């Protein structure tokens, strides 16, 4: 084992390098501490100094001993958890000298690795969007609700935002701005029932502030869903306390969550007060740029209390969704029902408990909460919240949630050996994928998974094309959940038909932004944060969202072989979507081809042609390729349906023989613009636009990811340049394998030269700013296909780290990016693990990153569960049923529950 040992003092950092753990150090470094730099910047110097050396772990010689961490050091009156910081920096475990002396080196490192693999931790108190981002990353929930990982003692202010969201609870408000009525439909921030705090000797209740909080450590246990926050507090009066809160969502009885609140007086005996509230006065305030709009969505209709329980009921203002929150306060240390004082506030209800306490003794209080809303099907809980609350307890919530997570991790875990950081963040992404959507499996919620989860208010909680990046992970691990996402779309098929009719088209046109009803929620204007001006917003022209839904339908039915779903729902949706595109395609006699105009691609920077008053673009390559694919796949799926089932779906979609014939004709004659090098134009006329000097813009602005806003601030428009926010033209190569896309293009009558894919990837990479984290995912896959493995890894890493490091400068504060999280998981298994579900049987061609020693995961495909263990020399696969599989180009037969090991040549 190769080690480094560190001692960090006020003026220097001393580092010794041990190529062999139990032999003398071969190299010593003394790095002067720069007081003008932050501690983190000083630690960065360690990485620079150790460049080129190999080491497996680090020992911190002088860590402070806290109950929550033993790798914290103090430097010049400031503190940092060096263990967390260096793990992030060097991707190694860091253990304390005390742990090594107590447990031995090997055991200490093993224990630290095991801990890091399953915990998301933050040390220290942060301000503003950085703290808000951590709140989003520490959100606990179950797919019915999400409660942000804010301090339970906090209220919404410039640093803290304790939001609570329930799937499908939307509300509209109208705001008049410059004589224009703007209607916004928001995922509602519901009453804050997680609020708890304390007071001493009936003084002012404690509130989160920088002066009083001496230390704070937050740890989310991904294995169990338990969020623990530990604070050391010194009040202005000199009273010192340790306060710990543990927050957990019930994953099975998904109306419940529980908080355990423990208080330990350190240097005093006296009177302690515990305050618990349900605050109904909250507004939607998580996204500052939305604050110009009316963000008040709640009406409190009633409050009551009895013994140790309290209740608050209300209704959303315009959607008229009823809600009731119930909470009870219990303690093993006292009879709370005899000690609680109750107080009704104008928009909330508060419990106050007072008891005598002794120094050094820990006092425990449990707050159990039940949330009931009227948007849950076949659920009368609104009238029985008290009964549900009586059954709730912290112990039961922990137990039932541990049971849920044990099974969930057994089925969905992705185990990475050799990369500590990738392992931890992969599990973070799996965790949040289930926190965002798990309860949807019940079929009782008329909701889908929003692009930002149940973690914040960005995008107003709406449903976008991001489903396309989520659904493949869900369908391989939670197929019923994937089905429910599609049924959300099916229930909004009438609205999609109304959208198409209102726009002058036939069939079904799904909205770019969907919420409660399925009507278009995209705005006509948006605020440019650079210019503070309201710019036109044509994003609703991203009609490809209907094609992405069609792709989701195909993915689900292809992987699950759910013929009943296809017959009852899927085919009707596909035919309705197809009819829309048939009505939108126009025939050009001069070219003998069909064109599609008035659309936007995924790029989003290009909304129309420069100097054109007509919104939209003509012959977006991604749109046209996906339309051709849709028309082909309908013909293929029709053969799998009984004729009676197809005819029933066709009748429901009003899809006749004439339309079917026209669909076939269009599928062979859609227009693409391809130059002699094989570059596929993003849209017709793209090659006529000038390029931008990205280097000059980076030197001037640094971050150019939102080049659209920069150009508009300069009085220009991105419509006039070859610049893209994210992957567009080449998206089809992400959705399918290369032969499928190539066949589509050739069927349209176009020939492609050799190396065309390489040329396209490099061409568009040079013109893409990656203003969306989804772009990094797509280009990581494209580079992997092109055997550009270093660039693929770099882009994947940025995507994997994107929410953890908040690489977009504050957007994580407004909610996680769920599409990216799920897409990283698919990339790990489909591209690195090489297990593709695109064919009629699984195909395996691994391309593991060089430093990943092995990868293990499960897939459910066509009724069988497969387990894969892959390293750089061999693949071991086990299926629970007899199946065929293709590994490294060769077909193999799997016997039920018998592992098959195949050697292969890694790249």
C-alpha positions in Angstrom: 0.0 0.0 0.0 1.3 3.5 -0.9 0.6 6.3 1.5 0.9 9.9 2.2 1.0 11.3 5.8 0.0 14.9 6.5 0.3 17.4 9.3 -1.4 20.7 8.7 -0.4 23.6 10.9 -1.1 27.3 10.8 1.9 28.2 8.7 2.7 25.0 6.8 1.6 21.7 5.5 4.0 18.9 6.1 3.6 15.8 3.7 5.6 12.6 3.7 5.3 10.0 0.9 5.6 6.3 1.7 5.8 4.1 -1.5 5.6 1.1 0.9 3.4 1.7 3.9 5.6 0.0 6.6 8.9 1.4 5.3 10.5 4.8 5.7 9.2 7.8 3.7 11.2 8.5 0.5 10.0 12.1 0.1 9.1 15.0 2.3 7.4 18.2 1.3 6.9 21.3 3.4 4.3 23.6 1.7 4.0 27.1 3.2 0.5 28.1 4.1 -0.7 31.2 2.2 -2.9 33.2 4.5 -4.3 35.2 1.5 -5.8 32.0 0.0 -8.6 29.9 1.4 -7.9 26.6 3.0 -9.3 24.8 0.0 -6.9 26.8 -2.3 -4.0 25.9 0.0 -5.0 22.2 -0.2 -5.0 22.4 -4.0 -1.2 23.0 -3.7 -0.9 19.5 -2.2 -2.4 18.0 -5.4 0.1 20.0 -7.5 3.1 19.0 -5.4 2.1 15.3 -5.4 1.5 15.1 -9.2 2.9 11.9 -10.6 3.1 10.0 -7.3 0.8 7.0 -6.8 -0.9 6.6 -3.4 -3.9 4.7 -2.1 -4.7 6.5 1.1 -3.7 9.3 3.4 -3.2 9.5 7.1 -3.9 12.8 8.9 -1.6 13.1 11.8 -3.2 15.9 13.7 -6.9 15.7 13.2 -9.3 17.1 15.9 -11.6 14.5 17.5 -15.2 15.3 17.0 -18.1 12.9 17.3 -19.0 13.4 13.7 -15.5 13.4 12.2 -11.9 12.9 13.2 -10.2 14.5 10.1 -11.0 18.1 10.9 -8.1 20.6 11.4 -8.0 24.2 12.6 -6.0 26.7 10.7 -5.8 30.4 11.6 -9.2 30.3 13.5 -10.9 28.5 10.7 -11.7 24.8 10.4 -12.0 22.3 7.5 -12.6 18.6 7.3 -9.4 17.7 5.5 -10.6 14.2 5.0 -13.6 15.3 3.0 -11.6 17.9 1.1 -8.7 15.6 0.1 -11.1 12.7 -0.8 -12.7 15.1 -3.3 -9.4 16.4 -4.4 -7.4 13.2 -4.7 -10.1 10.5 -4.8 -8.6 8.6 -1.9 -9.7 7.8 1.7 -8.2 9.9 4.4 -8.0 8.4 7.9 -6.9 9.9 11.2 -3.9 8.8 13.2 -6.3 8.0 16.1 -8.2 5.6 13.8 -5.0 3.9 12.7 -3.7 3.5 16.2 -7.1 2.1 17.4 -8.0 -0.2 14.5 -4.9 -0.7 12.5 -4.1 0.8 9.1 -5.9 -1.7 6.9 -9.1 -1.8 9.0 -9.2 2.0 9.3 -8.9 2.5 5.5 -11.5 -0.2 4.8 -13.9 1.4 7.3 -13.4 4.8 5.8 -13.9 3.6 2.2 -17.1 1.8 3.3 -18.4 5.0 4.9 -17.5 7.2 2.0 -19.2 4.9 -0.5 -22.5 5.4 1.2 -22.5 8.9 2.6 -22.9 12.4 1.2 -21.3 14.7 3.8 -20.8 18.5 4.2 -18.8 20.2 7.0 -19.2 23.8 7.9 -21.8 26.5 7.5 -22.2 28.0 4.1 -24.2 31.0 2.8 -26.4 31.8 -0.2 -26.7 29.6 -3.2 -23.9 27.3 -1.9 -25.9 26.4 1.1 -29.1 26.2 -1.0 -27.3 23.7 -3.3 -26.4 21.5 -0.4 -30.0 21.6 0.7 -31.1 20.3 -2.7 -28.5 17.6 -2.6 -29.6 16.6 0.9 -33.3 16.4 0.1 -35.1 13.4 1.5 -38.4 12.2 0.0 -40.2 9.3 -1.6 -41.6 10.4 -4.9 -44.8 11.6 -3.2 -43.1 14.5 -1.4 -39.6 15.9 -1.2 -38.4 18.0 1.8 -35.2 19.9 1.2 -32.3 19.2 3.4 -32.4 22.6 5.1 -31.7 23.0 8.8 -34.9 22.3 10.6 -34.3 25.4 12.6 -34.3 27.6 9.5 -36.9 29.7 7.7 -36.7 30.9 4.2 -34.2 33.7 3.9 -31.2 34.6 1.8 -29.3 31.6 3.0 -31.8 28.9 3.8 -34.8 27.5 2.0 -36.8 24.6 3.7 -39.1 23.8 0.8 -41.7 21.0 0.8 -43.2 19.7 -2.5 -45.8 17.1 -3.3 -45.8 15.4 -6.8 -48.6 16.9 -9.0 -49.6 19.7 -6.7 -49.5 22.7 -9.1 -51.1 26.1 -8.9 -51.5 29.0 -11.3 -51.2 32.7 -10.5 -51.4 35.7 -12.9 -49.1 38.7 -12.6 -49.4 41.9 -14.6 -46.0 43.1 -15.8 -45.8 46.1 -18.1 -49.5 45.8 -19.0 -49.1 42.2 -19.8 -50.8 39.4 -17.8 -48.3 36.6 -17.2 -49.7 33.3 -16.1 -47.3 30.9 -14.3 -48.1 27.4 -13.1 -45.9 26.3 -10.2 -45.1 23.2 -8.3 -46.3 24.6 -5.0 -44.1 25.0 -1.9 -46.4 23.6 0.7 -46.4 24.4 4.4 -43.2 23.9 6.3 -43.8 21.1 8.8 -40.1 20.3 9.4 -39.6 23.3 11.5 -38.1 22.6 15.0 -35.9 24.7 17.2 -35.0 25.2 20.9 -34.7 28.0 23.4 -33.0 28.3 26.8 -34.6 29.8 29.9 -37.4 31.2 27.9 -35.1 33.5 25.9 -35.4 34.1 22.2 -35.7 30.8 20.3 -32.6 29.8 18.4 -32.4 30.6 14.7 -29.6 29.6 12.3 -26.9 32.3 12.2 -23.2 32.5 11.7 -22.4 33.8 15.1 -24.0 31.1 17.2 -23.1 28.0 15.2 -19.6 27.0 16.1 -19.6 23.8 14.1 -22.0 21.9 11.9 -21.8 18.6 10.1 -24.4 17.2 7.7 -24.4 13.6 6.6 -26.9 11.8 4.3 -26.8 8.0 4.6 -27.6 6.9 1.1 -28.1 3.3 2.3 -31.0 4.2 4.6 -32.2 7.7 3.6 -31.4 9.2 7.0 -30.1 12.8 7.0 -28.2 13.7 10.2 -27.2 17.3 11.1 -25.1 17.9 14.1 -24.4 21.4 15.4 -22.3 22.7 18.2 -23.9 26.0 19.4 -22.9 28.8 21.7 -25.6 31.3 22.4 -24.9 35.0 23.1 -25.7 34.2 26.7 -22.8 31.7 26.8 -25.0 28.6 26.9 -23.3 25.8 24.9 -25.3 22.9 23.4 -24.9 20.0 21.0 -28.0 19.7 18.8 -28.7 16.9 16.4 -31.6 16.4 14.0 -32.3 13.3 12.0 -34.7 13.5 9.2 -36.2 10.6 7.2 -39.0 10.0 4.7 -41.1 6.9 5.0 -40.5 5.0 1.7 -43.5 2.7 2.1 -46.2 4.7 4.0 -45.3 7.6 1.8 -47.5 10.2 3.4 -45.2 10.2 6.5 -41.8 11.6 7.5 -40.2 11.8 10.9 -37.6 14.0 12.7 -35.6 13.0 15.8 -34.3 16.1 17.6 -31.8 15.7 20.4 -30.4 18.4 22.6 -27.5 18.1 24.9 -26.7 21.0 27.3 -23.0 21.1 27.6 -22.2 23.8 30.3 -25.5 24.5 32.0 -28.5 23.1 33.8 -31.8 25.0 33.6 -34.9 25.3 31.5 -35.1 24.1 27.9 -37.9 24.9 25.4 -38.6 22.9 22.3 -40.6 24.6 19.5 -42.4 22.8 16.7 -44.4 24.4 14.0 -46.4 23.8 10.9 -46.0 27.1 9.0 -48.6 27.8 6.3 -47.4 31.3 5.5 -44.7 30.1 3.0 -44.5 31.2 -0.6 -42.6 30.0 -3.7 -39.3 31.9 -3.2 -36.6 29.4 -4.2 -35.8 31.0 -7.6 -35.0 34.7 -7.2 -35.7 35.5 -10.9 -39.3 34.4 -10.4 -39.8 36.8 -7.5 -41.3 39.5 -9.9 -44.3 37.2 -10.2 -47.0 36.5 -7.7 -45.7 33.5 -5.7 -48.5 33.1 -3.2 -50.3 29.8 -3.8 -51.7 28.8 -0.4 -54.8 29.5 1.5 -54.9 28.3 5.1 -58.5 27.2 5.9 -58.2 25.6 9.4 -55.9 24.9 12.3 -56.5 22.7 15.3 -54.6 20.9 18.0 -55.2 18.2 20.6 -52.7 17.0 23.3 -49.4 16.5 21.5 -50.8 16.8 18.0 -51.5 19.7 15.7 -53.1 20.1 12.3 -53.2 22.7 9.5 -55.5 22.5 6.5 -55.7 24.6 3.4 -56.2 24.7 -0.3 -54.1 25.9 -3.3 -55.6 29.1 -4.7 -56.6 28.3 -8.2 -56.1 24.6 -8.7 -58.2 24.0 -5.5 -56.1 21.1 -4.3 -56.8 20.4 -0.6 -54.1 19.6 1.8 -53.8 18.7 5.5 -50.6 18.5 7.5 -50.6 16.8 10.9 -47.7 16.6 13.3 -47.2 15.2 16.8 -44.4 15.7 19.3 -43.3 12.9 21.5 -40.3 12.2 23.8 -39.0 9.2 25.7 -37.9 11.7 28.4 -41.3 13.2 29.3 -45.0 13.1 28.7 -45.3 15.7 26.0 -49.1 15.8 26.1 -48.9 17.2 29.6 -46.2 19.8 28.9 -47.1 21.3 25.5 -48.5 24.8 25.1 -50.3 25.3 21.8 -50.5 28.6 19.9 -52.3 29.4 16.7 -50.6 31.9 14.4 -52.3 33.7 11.5 -51.0 31.1 9.0 -49.6 28.4 11.2 -49.7 26.5 14.5 -46.9 26.1 17.1 -46.2 23.8 19.9 -43.9 24.8 22.8 -42.6 22.3 25.3 -40.7 23.3 28.4 -38.7 21.1 30.7 -35.9 21.2 33.2 -32.5 19.9 31.9 -29.1 18.9 33.3 -25.7 19.5 31.9 -24.3 16.6 30.0 -27.6 14.8 29.6 -29.1 14.2 26.1 -32.9 14.9 25.6 -34.7 13.4 22.7 -37.8 14.6 20.9 -39.5 13.0 17.9 -41.7 14.9 15.5 -43.8 12.7 13.2 -45.5 14.4 10.3 -48.3 13.2 7.9 -49.0 15.0 4.6 -52.3 14.4 2.8 -53.4 16.0 -0.4 -56.6 15.6 -2.5 -54.7 14.7 -5.7 -54.1 11.1 -4.6 -56.4 8.6 -6.3 -58.3 6.1 -4.1 -57.1 7.7 -0.9 -59.3 9.1 1.8 -56.4 10.1 4.0 -57.5 13.8 4.1 -60.2 12.8 6.5 -58.1 10.4 8.5 -54.8 12.3 9.1 -55.2 11.8 12.8 -55.4 8.0 12.4 -52.3 7.9 10.2 -50.5 10.2 12.6 -51.3 7.9 15.5 -49.6 5.0 13.6 -46.5 7.0 12.8 -43.2 6.9 14.7 -39.6 7.7 14.1 -38.7 4.1 14.8 -41.3 2.7 12.4 -40.3 5.1 9.6 -36.6 4.2 10.0 -37.4 0.4 10.0 -39.8 0.5 7.0 -37.5 2.8 5.0 -34.5 0.5 5.7 -36.5 -2.4 4.3 -37.3 -0.4 1.2 -33.8 0.8 0.6 -32.3 -2.7 1.1 -34.4 -4.1 -1.7 -33.9 -1.0 -3.9 -30.1 -1.1 -3.6 -30.1 -4.9 -4.3 -31.9 -4.2 -7.6 -30.5 -0.9 -8.7 -27.1 -0.5 -7.2 -24.1 0.1 -9.5 -20.9 -1.0 -7.8 -17.6 0.6 -9.1 -14.3 -0.8 -7.8 -11.3 1.5 -8.1 -13.0 4.9 -8.1 -14.2 6.2 -4.7 -15.7 9.4 -6.0 -17.5 7.9 -8.9 -18.9 5.2 -6.6 -20.2 7.7 -4.1 -21.7 10.1 -6.7 -23.3 7.2 -8.6 -25.1 6.2 -5.5 -26.1 9.8 -4.9 -27.7 9.8 -8.3 -29.5 6.5 -7.8 -30.8 7.8 -4.4 -32.2 10.9 -5.9 -33.7 9.1 -8.8 -35.9 7.2 -6.4 -36.5 10.1 -4.0 -37.9 12.0 -7.0 -40.3 9.3 -8.2 -40.6 6.1 -6.2 -44.2 6.7 -5.0 -45.4 7.0 -8.6 -45.2 3.2 -8.9 -48.3 3.1 -6.8 -50.4 4.4 -9.7 -52.3 6.6 -7.3 -50.5 9.8 -8.4 -51.4 11.6 -11.6 -47.9 13.0 -11.9 -44.5 12.5 -13.5 -40.9 13.2 -12.6 -40.1 16.8 -13.0 -36.8 17.9 -14.5 -35.6 19.2 -11.1 -37.1 16.4 -9.0 -38.9 17.3 -5.8 -35.9 19.3 -4.8 -36.6 22.9 -5.8 -38.6 25.3 -7.8 -36.5 25.8 -11.0 -38.4 25.2 -14.2 -41.5 25.6 -11.9 -41.4 21.9 -11.3 -42.5 21.2 -14.9 -42.1 18.0 -16.9 -39.8 18.4 -20.0 -38.1 16.1 -22.5 -35.7 15.2 -19.6 -38.0 12.1 -19.2 -36.2 10.7 -22.2 -32.9 10.7 -20.1 -34.6 9.3 -17.0 -36.8 6.5 -18.4 -34.1 4.1 -19.7 -32.7 3.8 -16.1 -36.2 3.4 -14.6 -37.3 0.8 -17.2 -34.2 -1.4 -16.6 -34.7 -1.2 -12.8 -38.2 -0.1 -11.9 -40.4 -0.9 -15.0 -43.7 -0.1 -13.2 -42.3 3.3 -12.4 -41.4 3.9 -16.1 -44.9 2.8 -17.1 -46.5 5.4 -14.8 -44.4 8.2 -16.3 -45.9 7.2 -19.7 -49.4 7.0 -18.3 -49.0 10.6 -17.1 -48.5 11.4 -20.8 -51.4 9.2 -21.9 -53.8 10.9 -19.6 -52.8 14.2 -21.2 -53.3 13.0 -24.7 -56.6 15.0 -25.1 -54.7 18.1 -24.0 -52.0 17.3 -26.6 -54.7 17.0 -29.3 -56.1 20.3 -28.2 -52.6 21.9 -28.4 -52.2 20.7 -31.9 -55.7 21.9 -33.0 -55.1 25.3 -31.5 -51.8 25.6 -33.5 -53.6 24.6 -36.7 -52.4 21.0 -36.9 -53.9 17.5 -36.5 -53.0 14.7 -34.1 -51.3 15.3 -30.8 -48.7 18.0 -30.0 -47.3 17.5 -26.5 -46.2 20.7 -24.7 -42.6 21.6 -24.2 -43.4 22.3 -20.5 -46.1 20.1 -18.9 -47.6 20.4 -15.5 -51.1 19.6 -14.1 -53.3 19.4 -17.2 -50.9 19.0 -20.1 -51.5 22.4 -21.7 -48.4 24.4 -22.8 -46.7 26.0 -19.8 -43.7 27.5 -21.6 -43.7 31.3 -21.5 -43.7 33.8 -24.4 -41.0 35.8 -22.6 -38.2 35.2 -20.2 -35.9 37.4 -18.1 -32.3 37.7 -19.2 -30.4 38.0 -15.9 -27.5 39.8 -17.6 -29.6 42.6 -19.3 -32.5 42.4 -16.9 -34.7 42.7 -20.0 -37.6 40.5 -21.0 -36.7 38.6 -24.2 -39.0 36.7 -26.5 -39.2 33.0 -25.6 -40.0 30.6 -28.5 -38.9 27.4 -26.6 -42.4 26.0 -27.0 -41.4 25.3 -30.6 -39.3 22.4 -29.4 -41.9 20.1 -30.9 -39.4 17.3 -30.7 -40.7 16.6 -27.2 -43.5 14.6 -28.8 -40.9 12.5 -30.6 -39.0 12.0 -27.3 -42.2 10.7 -25.7 -42.6 8.3 -28.7 -39.0 7.2 -28.0 -39.9 6.6 -24.3 -42.9 4.5 -25.4 -40.7 2.4 -27.7 -38.0 2.1 -25.0 -40.5 0.8 -22.4 -42.3 -1.6 -24.7 -39.0 -2.9 -26.2 -37.5 -3.6 -22.9 -40.5 -5.0 -21.1 -42.5 -6.5 -24.0 -45.6 -5.1 -22.3 -48.0 -5.8 -25.1 -51.0 -4.8 -23.1 -49.6 -1.3 -22.6 -48.8 -1.0 -26.3 -52.4 -2.1 -27.2 -54.3 0.0 -24.7 -52.1 3.2 -24.6 -48.9 3.2 -26.5 -50.1 2.7 -30.1 -52.8 5.3 -29.7 -50.2 7.8 -28.5 -47.7 6.9 -31.3 -50.4 7.3 -34.0 -51.6 10.6 -32.6 -48.0 11.9 -32.5 -47.4 10.6 -36.0 -50.6 12.4 -37.3 -49.3 15.7 -35.9 -46.0 15.3 -37.9 -47.8 14.3 -41.0 -49.9 17.5 -40.8 -46.7 19.5 -40.2 -44.7 18.1 -43.1 -45.0 19.9 -46.5 -44.0 18.6 -49.9 -41.7 20.6 -52.1 -42.2 19.6 -55.8 -38.9 21.1 -56.8 -36.9 18.8 -54.5 -39.3 15.9 -54.4 -38.9 16.0 -50.6 -40.9 16.8 -47.5 -39.8 19.6 -45.1 -40.8 20.5 -41.6 -40.7 24.1 -40.6 -41.4 26.2 -37.5 -39.5 24.1 -35.0 -36.6 24.3 -32.7 -34.1 21.6 -31.9 -32.7 20.6 -28.5 -30.0 23.3 -29.0 -32.4 26.1 -27.7 -30.0 28.9 -28.8 -31.6 29.1 -32.3 -35.2 30.1 -32.2 -35.6 31.5 -35.7 -33.5 32.7 -38.6 -31.7 36.1 -38.2 -33.8 39.0 -39.6 -36.8 36.8 -39.9 -40.1 37.6 -38.3 -41.3 34.0 -38.6 -40.4 32.0 -35.5 -38.8 28.6 -35.8 -36.4 26.8 -38.1 -36.7 24.5 -41.1 -35.6 20.9 -41.3 -33.9 20.5 -38.0 -31.9 17.4 -38.5 -32.7 15.7 -35.1 -36.4 16.4 -35.6 -36.5 15.0 -39.1 -34.5 11.9 -38.3 -36.7 11.1 -35.3 -39.8 11.6 -37.4 -38.5 9.1 -40.0 -37.7 6.7 -37.1 -41.2 7.2 -35.6 -42.9 6.4 -38.9 -40.7 3.2 -39.3 -41.2 2.0 -35.7 -45.0 2.3 -35.9 -44.9 -0.1 -38.9 -42.7 -2.5 -36.9 -44.9 -2.3 -33.8 -48.1 -2.8 -35.8 -46.9 -6.3 -36.7 -46.6 -7.2 -33.1 -50.2 -6.2 -32.3 -53.3 -8.2 -33.0 -55.2 -6.5 -35.9 -58.2 -5.8 -33.6 -55.9 -4.0 -31.1 -54.3 -1.9 -33.8 -57.6 -1.0 -35.4 -59.0 0.1 -32.0 -55.9 2.3 -31.4 -56.1 3.7 -34.9 -59.8 4.5 -34.4 -59.1 6.3 -31.1 -56.4 8.3 -32.8 -58.5 8.9 -36.0 -55.7 7.5 -38.0 -56.9 6.1 -41.3 -55.3 4.3 -44.3 -54.7 7.5 -46.1 -52.6 8.8 -43.3 -50.8 5.5 -43.0 -49.8 5.6 -46.7 -48.7 9.3 -46.4 -46.6 8.3 -43.4 -44.7 5.7 -45.4 -44.1 8.3 -48.2 -42.8 10.9 -45.8 -40.5 8.5 -44.0 -38.5 8.0 -47.3 -38.4 11.7 -48.3 -37.6 14.0 -45.4 -35.0 16.6 -46.0 -31.5 16.8 -44.5 -28.7 19.1 -45.4 -25.4 17.2 -45.6 -22.2 18.7 -47.0 -19.5 16.9 -48.9 -17.5 16.1 -45.7 -20.6 14.4 -44.3 -21.4 17.1 -41.8 -25.1 17.1 -41.1 -26.4 20.6 -40.9 -28.3 21.3 -37.6 -31.0 22.9 -39.7 -31.5 24.2 -43.3 -29.2 27.2 -43.8 -27.0 26.4 -40.8 -23.8 26.4 -43.0 -24.5 30.0 -44.1 -24.1 31.3 -40.5 -20.8 32.7 -39.4 -18.7 31.1 -36.6 -17.8 32.7 -33.3 -14.4 33.1 -31.8 -15.0 31.0 -28.6 -11.4 31.7 -27.4 -12.0 35.5 -27.4 -15.3 35.1 -25.6 -13.8 32.9 -23.0 -11.0 35.3 -22.3 -13.5 38.1 -22.0 -16.3 36.4 -20.0 -14.8 33.2 -18.6 -18.0 31.1 -18.4 -19.7 31.2 -21.8 -22.1 28.3 -21.3 -25.0 30.7 -21.7 -23.7 32.4 -24.8 -27.2 33.3 -25.8 -27.5 35.7 -22.9 -24.0 37.1 -23.5 -24.7 37.8 -27.2 -28.0 39.4 -26.4 -26.3 41.6 -23.8 -24.0 42.7 -26.6 -26.9 43.6 -28.8 -26.5 40.5 -30.9 -28.4 37.3 -31.3 -27.3 33.6 -31.2 -29.7 33.0 -34.1 -27.0 34.6 -36.3 -24.1 32.2 -35.4 -23.0 28.6 -35.5 -23.2 28.2 -31.7 -25.2 25.6 -29.7 -26.2 25.4 -26.1 -26.2 21.6 -26.2 -26.1 18.5 -28.4 -28.7 18.7 -31.2 -27.8 17.3 -34.6 -26.2 14.2 -33.2 -28.8 13.4 -30.5 -30.1 10.5 -32.6 -26.7 8.8 -32.1 -27.3 9.0 -28.4 -30.8 7.5 -28.7 -29.7 4.6 -30.9 -26.7 2.7 -32.1 -24.7 4.0 -35.1 -26.0 1.4 -37.6 -29.6 2.3 -36.8 -29.0 6.0 -37.4 -26.9 5.4 -40.5 -29.7 3.2 -41.9 -32.2 5.9 -41.3 -30.1 8.5 -43.1 -29.5 6.1 -46.0 -33.2 5.3 -46.2 -33.8 8.9 -46.7 -31.6 8.7 -49.8 -28.4 10.3 -48.5 -24.9 8.8 -48.6 -22.3 9.4 -45.9 -18.5 9.3 -46.4 -16.1 7.4 -44.3 -15.3 9.0 -40.9 -18.4 11.1 -41.1 -19.2 10.5 -37.4 -15.8 11.7 -36.3 -16.1 14.8 -38.5 -19.5 15.6 -37.1 -18.5 15.1 -33.4 -15.5 17.4 -33.7 -17.4 19.9 -35.8 -20.2 20.3 -33.3 -18.0 20.1 -30.2 -16.2 23.2 -31.4 -19.5 25.0 -31.6 -21.2 23.8 -28.4 -21.0 25.7 -25.0 -22.6 22.9 -22.9 -25.1 25.4 -21.4 -27.0 22.3 -20.3 -25.4 19.5 -18.3 -27.3 17.0 -20.6 -25.0 18.1 -23.4 -22.0 16.6 -21.6 -23.8 13.3 -21.3 -24.6 13.2 -25.0 -21.1 14.2 -26.1 -19.5 11.7 -23.7 -21.4 8.9 -25.4 -20.5 10.3 -28.8 -16.8 10.5 -28.0 -17.0 6.9 -26.5 -18.5 5.8 -29.8 -15.6 7.5 -31.7 -13.0 5.9 -29.4 -12.0 9.2 -28.0 -11.9 7.8 -24.5 -10.2 10.6 -22.6 -12.6 13.2 -23.8 -15.5 10.9 -23.1 -14.3 10.4 -19.5 -13.8 14.2 -19.1 -17.3 15.0 -20.2 -18.8 12.2 -18.2 -17.0 13.3 -15.1 -18.3 16.8 -15.4 -21.8 15.5 -15.8 -21.4 13.2 -12.8 -20.0 16.0 -10.6 -22.4 18.6 -12.0 -24.8 18.9 -9.1 -22.3 18.0 -6.4 -20.0 20.9 -7.5 -22.9 23.0 -8.9 -20.8 23.6 -12.0 -23.5 25.9 -13.5 -23.0 28.4 -10.7 -26.0 28.2 -8.5 -28.6 26.2 -10.4 -28.4 23.2 -8.0 -29.8 25.5 -5.4 -33.0 25.5 -7.3 -33.2 21.7 -7.6 -31.2 18.8 -8.9 -30.9 18.0 -12.6 -32.7 14.6 -12.6 -32.2 13.9 -16.3 -28.5 14.2 -16.0 -28.4 12.0 -12.8 -30.3 9.2 -14.5 -28.4 9.6 -17.7 -25.0 9.1 -16.0 -26.3 5.8 -14.6 -27.3 4.6 -18.1 -23.9 5.8 -19.5 -22.1 3.8 -16.9 -23.9 0.5 -17.7 -24.6 1.0 -21.4 -21.4 2.6 -22.6 -18.7 1.9 -20.0 -20.2 -1.5 -19.0 -21.2 -2.0 -22.7 -24.5 -3.6 -21.9 -27.0 -2.3 -24.6 -30.7 -3.1 -24.5 -31.3 -1.6 -28.0 -31.6 -5.0 -29.8 -33.9 -8.0 -29.2 -31.3 -9.5 -26.8 -28.8 -7.8 -24.6 -25.4 -7.1 -26.3 -22.3 -6.7 -24.2 -19.1 -4.8 -25.4 -17.4 -3.3 -22.4 -15.3 -0.1 -22.5 -14.4 0.4 -18.9 -12.5 3.5 -17.9 -8.8 2.5 -17.4 -8.8 3.2 -13.6 -12.1 1.3 -12.9 -11.1 -2.1 -11.8 -14.5 -3.6 -12.1 -18.2 -2.8 -12.5 -21.2 -4.7 -11.2 -24.9 -4.1 -11.8 -28.3 -5.7 -12.6 -30.7 -5.2 -15.4 -34.2 -6.4 -15.9 -34.8 -7.1 -19.6 -37.8 -8.8 -21.1 -38.8 -10.5 -17.8 -35.4 -11.8 -16.8 -33.0 -10.2 -14.3 -29.4 -10.2 -15.3 -26.4 -9.6 -13.1 -23.2 -8.4 -14.7 -19.6 -8.4 -13.2 -17.2 -6.8 -15.6 -13.5 -6.1 -15.4 -10.8 -5.5 -18.0 -10.3 -9.1 -18.9 -13.6 -10.9 -18.5 -17.4 -10.6 -18.2 -19.5 -12.7 -15.8 -23.2 -12.7 -16.4 -26.0 -14.5 -14.6 -29.7 -14.5 -15.5 -32.5 -15.9 -13.4 -34.0 -17.4 -16.6 -32.7 -19.2 -19.6 -31.7 -16.5 -22.2 -29.6 -15.7 -25.2 -27.0 -12.9 -25.0 -24.3 -11.5 -27.3 -20.9 -10.9 -25.7 -18.1 -9.3 -27.7 -19.9 -10.1 -30.9 -20.5 -13.8 -30.1 -23.8 -15.3 -29.1 -24.0 -17.3 -25.9 -26.8 -19.3 -24.1 -27.4 -18.6 -20.5 -28.8 -21.2 -18.2 -31.0 -20.1 -15.4 -29.0 -19.0 -12.3 -25.7 -20.3 -13.7 -22.9 -17.8 -14.2 -21.3 -17.6 -17.6 -17.8 -16.1 -17.7 -16.4 -14.9 -21.1 -12.9 -13.4 -21.7 -12.7 -10.4 -23.9 -10.0 -8.0 -25.2 -10.4 -4.6 -23.6 -9.5 -1.4 -25.3 
